[in-house]
Amino acid sequence: MPDTLSRSTDRRAMPAPPRTNIIVTVLAFAGIVVALMQTLVIPLIPELPNLLDTTASNATWVITATLLAAAVATPVVGRLGDMYGKRRMLLISLLLLVAGSTIAALSSTLAPMVVGRIVQGLSAGVIPLGISIMRDELPTDRLGAATATMSASLGVGGALGLPTAAFIADHADWHVLFWTGAMLGVLAAVLVVRLVPESAVRSGGRFDTAGAAGLSAALVCLLLGISKGGTWGWTSGRTLGLLAAAIVVLLVWGWWELRTAEPLVDLRTSARAQVLFTNLASVAFGLSLFSMSLVLPQLLQLPAATGYGLGQSLLAVGLVMAPNGLVMMTVAPLSARISKAKGPKTTLMLGALVVAVGYGLNLVLMSQIWHLVLVSSIVGAGIGLAYGAMPTLVMGAVPVSETAAALSLNTLMRGIGVSVSSAVAGVVLAQMTTTIGSVAVPAENGFRVVMAIGAGTALLAFVCASFIPRQRPPVPAAPVPAAVLVAAEA
């Protein structure tokens, strides 16, 4: 292992090879493809009961199944990547995406569709794996910008996916959405095989099967209770039982991880202040980000008769939301420059403040389409800054051999925040309604409350980030006196 790391360090000190840009482009494209698949199903949600001949309640499993599979797969795939090769696990993830998309494309009933969506969800580890490959393969001076670009691919995929999916759904059979995802997955896999090298940095060891099973069980209980709580009732025995089981299993899992020699998640490393508070900030960011994804599309689509709805089509919603992801990608290089000059902690805190400002503006600017485009763009800028800084903070505090596992855990923390946020926002909008004709719709003040929660949780992310230890810049070496050099040469 020391020889491997030494070779890696020597290579990273060399000038950037011409293929660096190609590696970054291919990995970012893979991230965009995975993000696209999470978005492509959105236009189908209202029609799923009819398309799959099922009830509206059962149709929600098309979304829930992917959420649960992604939560389980992300930490497991990250650990396997550290052990057996990150490129190998990246390819497996992309092939799972292709397989899941194909199953969904061939589906006409609920059961095979849910199976396809589960298999698709297992590809969620692509972005942390891609960043881990970058850490192993790229020169140090390129890593910051590349990491920010890879992180931004999540937003770009979402931004492009919604208008693309809406257009396809309006002009073609809905199965085409999934065939498109399968073809893009094949293209990404081929590019990875041809252009991305496999890193020699591996941790080896034995896989923590018990730890993986325990964490998976805890996450399924937690996220299933959160995602279904609104349907089952938050005080129902099923919801409370799942949440209680999640707590108990997590405690037992933590006990096991601290005592096993080769844990799935190194909790001692995760408890380091830089990793811990970065992960806490990620949860808070996840809590914040769903506010925009939920509020803006509804404001755009609600009928103008409400007095605050804009009566737009789903395609228009996608076009309004698209600048969010494009701004994220544009801001990625700026995030890297700020992190290099001031440190990633500063970048993360700045990103949190920008997101809070965006939500604050939305409290008063929500009556025109350009208002929502502006808010979406500002929030996207804040996300771009923050997402570029989080992986840098995590990588700065963990060994190279644990990169993929640590980044996957950080991604998981953000996903848990999003899940909790969706539940909270759903409760708020369900309680604060108004009636248009005979139909109850979310009230304008309900949207404002959700946006205020988004601003508040963004400020919570700022507070969490403020506790991250500030990294000291390296002290430059003192110049060697000329007399010493002459003596050494003699």
Disulfide bonds with the S-S distance in Angstrom:
none
